[in-house]
Amino acid sequence: MLASLRKAGSFARAVSAGQKRFLSIHEYQSVNLLNSYGVPTPKSIAAKTPEEAFQAFSAFGKDGAVIKAQVLAGGRGKGKFDTGLQGGVHKVETAEQARDYAAQMLGSKLITKQTGAAGRVCNAVMLAERRDPTHEYYIALLNDRASQSVVLVASTQGGMNIEEVAAKDPDAIITTPIPYYTGLSKESALAIAKKLNFKTAAATEEAADIFINLYKIYKDKDATQIEINPLAETADGHVLCMDAKFGFDDNAEFRQQDIFALRDISQEEPSEVEAQKANLNFIKLDGSVGCLVNGAGLAMATMDVLSLHGGQPANFLDVGGGATPETVKKAFEILLADPKVKSIFINIFGGIMRCDYIAEGVIKATKELSLEIPLVVRLKGTKEAEAKEMIRASGLKIIPFDSLDEAAERAVQLAQ
């Protein structure tokens, strides 16, 4: 369970959105979804221009508001904009102040511990009312392989990194499996809420209703994760979801079109978005050896062998079993668009995939894209002999190998 929790705690924030199986949405969109199921949150309004932020502030009155940059990454409060503004979360006392902060945030890139040095562009801000929590809790719903069910994870230690809580104090984590067909009963929800020791019976009831409605969202919307951190008991005795992060299963896009319409590709790696259009399984990494492989298992093994020989892969790329010469050419275009790539390693095992198709694509791409960086190719399996003859006859500077170790070692040397 804890392994799943450690992965899920930062799941929507840490995984690049282009090829993962889980769509993430912005905080303001999450708030709208929660409210549509009767889950209480602080009042909030999204703004996409400084003037909209100025107008939105009027809804919050003399108590002021909090303005929050909307980017798909954690650590926003401690982040820094490329313009120099420190922090993606600020208290605002006036409409003018809201407009000024929005002007500094919108269109700028927020750099946090989870975005990397490039940061992510802020296209919207959210103004939220201030509510004073007397205690903060952690709540999450996620799929748990150990129990083969959805589990509700709760802790009295909210508002902090839940992975650290799980590591230092496992007893602080309350895990409750939820039967898929019957869902979360009121009795079970109340039992969880009572373990969290809310101050009043009314707050305990409110928390139980929140748990039940969160599970309804989880099931209705094909979610893979809902993380509420923190869930707060406020000074006036109510229970509110102060921040929410969702993940949704990409395989359910066909029946969750309203959810997937919320996708913000500006928060995703452009090369991964481009690869997804071509049905390529691609994840950008930080190395210098571009990889083109068929099969996820072989792709991971290829990355391991490159690392074993002192190199670093620039990407994960599985062209799949149905690749065509045109698909291979598109893969090359994506690899060559990365200035960090200094060599390319093609590692193909022809089972369903025919090696001659790959060879045709490689030759086509090499000629049409005027390939200048070194290209190492290892082809084994179906139509292997024909593929090798095609490469030999092409007269192109393509370096062939039969041994995986030798091919990987050479690709690493050429990238240095």
C-alpha positions as CSV (number, residue, x, y, z in Angstrom):
1,M,0.0,0.0,0.0
2,L,2.7,2.5,0.9
3,A,4.5,1.9,-2.4
4,S,1.2,2.8,-4.2
5,L,0.8,5.8,-1.9
6,R,4.3,7.1,-2.5
7,K,3.6,7.0,-6.2
8,A,0.1,8.4,-6.0
9,G,0.9,11.3,-3.6
10,S,2.6,13.3,-6.3
11,F,1.3,11.4,-9.3
12,A,-0.6,14.1,-11.2
13,R,2.2,16.5,-10.6
14,A,5.3,14.4,-11.4
15,V,4.4,12.5,-14.5
16,S,4.7,14.3,-17.8
17,A,1.3,14.5,-19.4
18,G,2.0,13.6,-23.0
19,Q,2.1,9.8,-22.8
20,K,0.9,8.9,-19.4
21,R,-2.3,7.1,-18.8
22,F,-3.6,9.8,-16.5
23,L,-5.0,13.2,-17.5
24,S,-4.5,16.0,-14.9
25,I,-6.6,19.2,-14.7
26,H,-6.0,22.6,-13.1
27,E,-7.0,23.4,-9.6
28,Y,-9.9,25.7,-10.6
29,Q,-11.3,23.0,-12.9
30,S,-11.0,20.5,-10.0
31,V,-12.9,22.9,-7.7
32,N,-15.7,23.1,-10.3
33,L,-15.9,19.4,-10.5
34,L,-16.0,19.0,-6.7
35,N,-18.7,21.6,-6.4
36,S,-20.8,19.9,-9.0
37,Y,-21.0,16.8,-6.7
38,G,-21.8,18.9,-3.6
39,V,-18.3,18.8,-2.2
40,P,-17.6,22.0,-0.3
41,T,-14.6,24.2,-1.1
42,P,-13.7,27.8,-0.5
43,K,-15.4,30.2,-2.9
44,S,-13.2,30.7,-5.9
45,I,-13.1,32.4,-9.3
46,A,-10.7,31.8,-12.2
47,A,-9.3,34.7,-14.3
48,K,-7.3,34.6,-17.5
49,T,-6.5,38.3,-17.7
50,P,-5.4,41.0,-15.2
51,E,-8.7,42.8,-15.7
52,E,-10.7,39.6,-15.0
53,A,-8.7,39.2,-11.8
54,F,-9.5,42.9,-10.9
55,Q,-13.3,42.2,-11.4
56,A,-13.2,38.9,-9.6
57,F,-11.9,40.4,-6.4
58,S,-15.1,42.2,-5.8
59,A,-16.7,38.9,-4.9
60,F,-14.5,38.5,-1.8
61,G,-15.2,41.7,0.1
62,K,-13.2,43.2,2.9
63,D,-11.5,39.9,4.0
64,G,-9.4,39.8,0.8
65,A,-8.5,36.7,-1.1
66,V,-5.7,34.4,-2.2
67,I,-4.4,34.5,-5.7
68,K,-3.0,31.2,-7.0
69,A,-1.1,30.6,-10.3
70,Q,-2.7,27.7,-12.2
71,V,0.0,25.4,-13.5
72,L,0.1,21.6,-13.4
73,A,2.9,21.2,-10.8
74,G,3.2,21.0,-7.1
75,G,5.3,23.4,-5.0
76,R,3.7,26.5,-6.5
77,G,3.9,28.5,-3.3
78,K,7.6,28.1,-3.1
79,G,8.2,28.5,-6.8
80,K,9.6,31.4,-8.7
81,F,8.5,33.0,-12.0
82,D,10.9,33.6,-14.8
83,T,10.1,37.3,-14.4
84,G,11.6,37.3,-10.9
85,L,8.3,37.1,-8.9
86,Q,8.8,34.9,-5.9
87,G,5.9,32.5,-5.2
88,G,2.9,31.4,-7.1
89,V,0.5,31.9,-4.2
90,H,-0.1,35.3,-2.6
91,K,-2.6,37.1,-0.3
92,V,-4.3,40.1,-1.9
93,E,-6.1,42.8,-0.1
94,T,-7.4,45.0,-3.0
95,A,-8.6,44.6,-6.5
96,E,-5.6,46.6,-7.7
97,Q,-3.2,44.2,-6.0
98,A,-5.0,41.2,-7.6
99,R,-4.6,42.8,-11.0
100,D,-0.9,43.5,-10.4
101,Y,-0.1,40.0,-9.3
102,A,-2.2,38.5,-12.2
103,A,-0.2,40.7,-14.6
104,Q,3.1,39.3,-13.3
105,M,1.9,35.7,-13.3
106,L,-0.1,35.4,-16.6
107,G,2.0,34.5,-19.6
108,S,5.1,33.9,-17.4
109,K,6.6,30.5,-16.5
110,L,6.5,29.3,-13.0
111,I,9.5,27.2,-12.0
112,T,9.0,24.7,-9.1
113,K,10.8,21.6,-7.8
114,Q,8.5,19.6,-10.1
115,T,8.6,21.5,-13.3
116,G,12.4,21.4,-13.9
117,A,14.4,24.5,-15.0
118,A,12.1,25.2,-18.0
119,G,9.1,25.9,-15.8
120,R,5.5,25.8,-17.0
121,V,3.5,28.7,-18.4
122,C,0.7,30.2,-16.3
123,N,-2.3,30.9,-18.5
124,A,-4.8,31.4,-15.6
125,V,-5.0,32.4,-12.0
126,M,-7.5,31.5,-9.3
127,L,-8.8,33.9,-6.6
128,A,-10.1,32.1,-3.6
129,E,-11.6,33.2,-0.3
130,R,-9.6,33.0,2.8
131,R,-10.8,30.4,5.3
132,D,-8.9,29.9,8.5
133,P,-8.3,26.1,9.2
134,T,-8.0,25.0,12.8
135,H,-6.7,21.6,11.6
136,E,-5.6,20.1,8.2
137,Y,-6.1,16.6,7.1
138,Y,-5.0,14.5,4.1
139,I,-7.5,12.5,2.0
140,A,-6.9,10.5,-1.2
141,L,-8.7,8.0,-3.3
142,L,-6.5,5.7,-5.5
143,N,-6.3,2.3,-7.0
144,D,-4.4,-0.1,-4.8
145,R,-2.9,-3.3,-6.3
146,A,-2.4,-5.0,-3.0
147,S,-6.1,-5.0,-2.1
148,Q,-7.2,-5.0,-5.8
149,S,-9.6,-2.2,-5.0
150,V,-10.0,1.5,-4.7
151,V,-8.8,2.7,-1.3
152,L,-9.5,5.8,0.7
153,V,-6.3,7.0,2.4
154,A,-6.6,9.5,5.3
155,S,-4.3,11.1,7.7
156,T,-4.6,13.7,10.4
157,Q,-1.3,15.1,9.2
158,G,-2.4,17.1,6.2
159,G,-0.9,20.2,4.5
160,M,2.5,18.5,4.1
161,N,4.2,15.9,2.0
162,I,2.3,12.7,2.5
163,E,5.1,10.5,1.3
164,E,7.2,11.8,4.2
165,V,4.4,11.1,6.6
166,A,4.1,7.5,5.3
167,A,7.8,7.0,5.6
168,K,8.3,8.5,9.1
169,D,5.0,7.5,10.8
170,P,3.1,4.7,8.9
171,D,0.6,4.5,11.7
172,A,-0.6,8.0,10.8
173,I,-2.0,6.6,7.5
174,I,-5.5,5.2,7.7
175,T,-6.3,3.0,4.6
176,T,-9.8,1.8,3.9
177,P,-10.6,-0.5,0.9
178,I,-13.9,0.4,-0.8
179,P,-16.1,-2.3,-2.3
180,Y,-16.4,-1.5,-6.0
181,Y,-20.1,-2.5,-6.4
182,T,-21.5,-1.1,-3.2
183,G,-19.3,1.9,-2.9
184,L,-18.5,3.7,0.3
185,S,-21.4,3.4,2.8
186,K,-22.3,6.1,5.3
187,E,-21.4,3.8,8.1
188,S,-17.9,3.2,6.7
189,A,-17.5,6.9,5.9
190,L,-18.5,7.9,9.5
191,A,-16.1,5.4,10.9
192,I,-13.2,6.9,8.9
193,A,-14.2,10.4,9.9
194,K,-14.4,9.5,13.6
195,K,-10.8,8.1,13.4
196,L,-9.7,11.6,12.3
197,N,-11.1,13.2,15.5
198,F,-13.0,16.2,14.1
199,K,-14.0,18.6,16.9
200,T,-17.8,18.4,16.5
201,A,-20.3,15.8,15.4
202,A,-21.5,18.1,12.7
203,A,-18.0,18.3,11.2
204,T,-17.7,14.5,11.4
205,E,-20.9,14.3,9.4
206,E,-19.7,16.8,6.8
207,A,-16.5,14.9,6.4
208,A,-18.3,11.6,5.9
209,D,-20.5,13.1,3.2
210,I,-17.4,14.5,1.5
211,F,-15.8,11.0,1.4
212,I,-18.9,9.5,-0.1
213,N,-19.2,12.1,-2.8
214,L,-15.5,11.9,-3.6
215,Y,-15.9,8.2,-4.3
216,K,-18.9,9.0,-6.5
217,I,-16.7,11.3,-8.6
218,Y,-14.0,8.7,-8.7
219,K,-16.2,6.1,-10.1
220,D,-18.4,8.3,-12.3
221,K,-15.5,10.1,-14.0
222,D,-13.0,7.2,-14.3
223,A,-10.6,8.8,-12.0
224,T,-7.3,7.2,-11.1
225,Q,-6.5,9.6,-8.2
226,I,-8.2,12.2,-6.2
227,E,-5.9,14.0,-3.7
228,I,-7.3,16.5,-1.2
229,N,-4.4,18.2,0.6
230,P,-5.4,19.7,2.8
231,L,-8.9,18.9,3.9
232,A,-9.6,21.5,6.5
233,E,-11.7,21.9,9.6
234,T,-12.3,25.6,9.7
235,A,-12.7,28.0,12.6
236,D,-16.4,28.2,12.0
237,G,-16.8,24.4,12.3
238,H,-17.1,23.4,8.7
239,V,-15.1,21.0,6.6
240,L,-13.7,22.1,3.3
241,C,-11.5,20.8,0.5
242,M,-8.8,23.5,0.3
243,D,-6.9,22.0,-2.6
244,A,-7.6,19.2,-5.0
245,K,-5.6,17.2,-7.6
246,F,-7.2,14.7,-10.0
247,G,-5.9,12.1,-12.4
248,F,-8.2,10.5,-15.0
249,D,-7.6,7.3,-17.0
250,D,-6.8,8.1,-20.6
251,N,-8.4,4.9,-21.7
252,A,-11.8,6.3,-20.7
253,E,-11.6,9.4,-22.9
254,F,-14.3,8.0,-25.2
255,R,-16.9,8.2,-22.4
256,Q,-15.5,11.2,-20.5
257,Q,-15.3,13.8,-23.2
258,D,-16.4,16.6,-20.9
259,I,-13.4,15.9,-18.6
260,F,-10.9,15.5,-21.4
261,A,-12.1,18.7,-23.0
262,L,-10.3,20.3,-20.0
263,R,-6.9,19.1,-21.1
264,D,-4.3,21.9,-21.3
265,I,-1.6,20.9,-23.7
266,S,0.4,24.1,-22.8
267,Q,1.4,22.3,-19.6
268,E,2.7,19.3,-21.5
269,E,6.1,18.6,-23.2
270,P,5.5,19.6,-26.9
271,S,7.4,16.7,-28.3
272,E,5.2,14.3,-26.3
273,V,2.1,16.0,-27.6
274,E,3.4,15.7,-31.2
275,A,4.3,12.0,-30.6
276,Q,0.8,11.3,-29.2
277,K,-0.7,12.6,-32.5
278,A,1.3,9.9,-34.4
279,N,0.4,7.2,-31.9
280,L,3.9,6.9,-30.7
281,N,4.6,6.0,-27.1
282,F,7.2,8.7,-26.3
283,I,8.5,10.3,-23.1
284,K,11.2,12.9,-23.2
285,L,14.2,12.4,-20.9
286,D,17.4,14.4,-20.3
287,G,20.1,12.3,-21.9
288,S,22.0,12.5,-25.2
289,V,21.3,9.1,-26.9
290,G,18.0,9.2,-28.9
291,C,16.2,5.8,-28.7
292,L,13.9,4.2,-31.2
293,V,12.7,0.8,-30.1
294,N,9.7,-1.5,-30.6
295,G,8.1,-2.9,-27.4
296,A,8.0,-1.2,-24.0
297,G,10.0,-4.0,-22.4
298,L,12.8,-3.9,-25.0
299,A,12.7,0.0,-24.8
300,M,13.3,-0.1,-21.0
301,A,16.0,-2.8,-21.4
302,T,17.7,-0.6,-24.0
303,M,17.7,2.4,-21.7
304,D,19.2,0.2,-19.0
305,V,22.0,-1.1,-21.3
306,L,22.8,2.5,-22.3
307,S,23.1,3.5,-18.7
308,L,25.3,0.4,-18.0
309,H,27.7,1.7,-20.6
310,G,27.8,5.2,-19.1
311,G,25.3,6.9,-21.3
312,Q,21.9,8.5,-20.7
313,P,18.8,8.0,-22.9
314,A,17.3,11.2,-24.3
315,N,13.8,9.5,-24.5
316,F,11.6,6.5,-24.1
317,L,10.2,5.7,-27.5
318,D,8.2,2.6,-28.4
319,V,7.0,2.6,-32.0
320,G,4.8,-0.4,-31.3
321,G,4.1,-3.4,-33.5
322,G,2.2,-1.6,-36.2
323,A,4.8,1.0,-37.2
324,T,5.1,2.0,-40.9
325,P,8.0,3.7,-42.7
326,E,6.1,7.0,-42.3
327,T,5.8,6.4,-38.5
328,V,9.5,5.8,-38.3
329,K,10.2,9.0,-40.1
330,K,8.0,10.9,-37.7
331,A,9.8,9.4,-34.8
332,F,13.1,10.6,-36.3
333,E,11.7,14.1,-36.7
334,I,10.8,14.1,-33.0
335,L,14.2,12.8,-31.9
336,L,16.1,15.3,-34.1
337,A,14.1,18.2,-32.7
338,D,15.9,17.7,-29.4
339,P,19.2,19.6,-29.5
340,K,20.6,17.4,-26.7
341,V,20.5,14.3,-28.9
342,K,24.0,13.5,-30.2
343,S,23.5,10.0,-31.5
344,I,20.5,7.7,-32.3
345,F,20.2,4.1,-31.3
346,I,17.6,1.9,-33.1
347,N,17.0,-1.4,-31.5
348,I,14.4,-3.6,-33.1
349,F,13.3,-7.1,-32.5
350,G,11.1,-8.2,-35.3
351,G,8.2,-10.3,-34.2
352,I,5.0,-8.6,-35.3
353,M,7.1,-5.7,-36.5
354,R,9.0,-6.5,-39.7
355,C,12.6,-5.3,-39.7
356,D,12.5,-4.3,-43.4
357,Y,9.7,-1.8,-42.6
358,I,12.0,-0.3,-40.0
359,A,14.9,-0.3,-42.4
360,E,12.8,1.4,-45.1
361,G,11.7,4.1,-42.6
362,V,15.3,4.6,-41.4
363,I,16.6,5.0,-45.0
364,K,13.7,7.3,-45.9
365,A,14.3,9.5,-42.8
366,T,18.1,9.6,-43.2
367,K,17.8,10.9,-46.7
368,E,14.8,13.3,-46.4
369,L,15.9,14.8,-43.0
370,S,19.6,15.1,-44.0
371,L,20.6,13.2,-40.9
372,E,24.0,14.4,-39.7
373,I,24.3,12.8,-36.2
374,P,25.6,9.2,-35.9
375,L,23.0,6.4,-36.3
376,V,23.5,3.0,-34.7
377,V,21.1,0.2,-35.8
378,R,20.5,-3.3,-34.4
379,L,17.8,-5.3,-36.2
380,K,16.9,-8.9,-35.2
381,G,14.0,-11.1,-36.1
382,T,11.4,-11.1,-38.9
383,K,12.9,-10.0,-42.3
384,E,16.2,-9.3,-40.6
385,A,18.3,-10.4,-43.6
386,E,16.3,-8.3,-46.0
387,A,16.5,-5.3,-43.7
388,K,20.3,-5.5,-43.4
389,E,20.7,-5.8,-47.2
390,M,18.6,-2.7,-47.7
391,I,20.8,-0.7,-45.3
392,R,24.0,-2.0,-46.9
393,A,22.7,-1.2,-50.4
394,S,21.6,2.3,-49.4
395,G,25.3,3.4,-49.0
396,L,24.3,5.6,-46.0
397,K,26.4,6.1,-42.9
398,I,24.4,3.7,-40.8
399,I,26.4,1.7,-38.2
400,P,25.0,-1.9,-38.0
401,F,25.4,-4.2,-35.0
402,D,24.1,-7.7,-34.0
403,S,25.1,-7.5,-30.3
404,L,23.0,-5.3,-28.0
405,D,25.9,-4.6,-25.7
406,E,28.2,-3.6,-28.5
407,A,25.6,-1.4,-30.2
408,A,24.7,0.4,-27.0
409,E,28.3,0.9,-26.1
410,R,29.0,2.4,-29.6
411,A,25.9,4.7,-29.4
412,V,27.2,6.0,-26.0
413,Q,30.7,6.6,-27.4
414,L,29.3,8.6,-30.4
415,A,27.2,10.8,-28.1
416,Q,30.1,11.9,-26.1
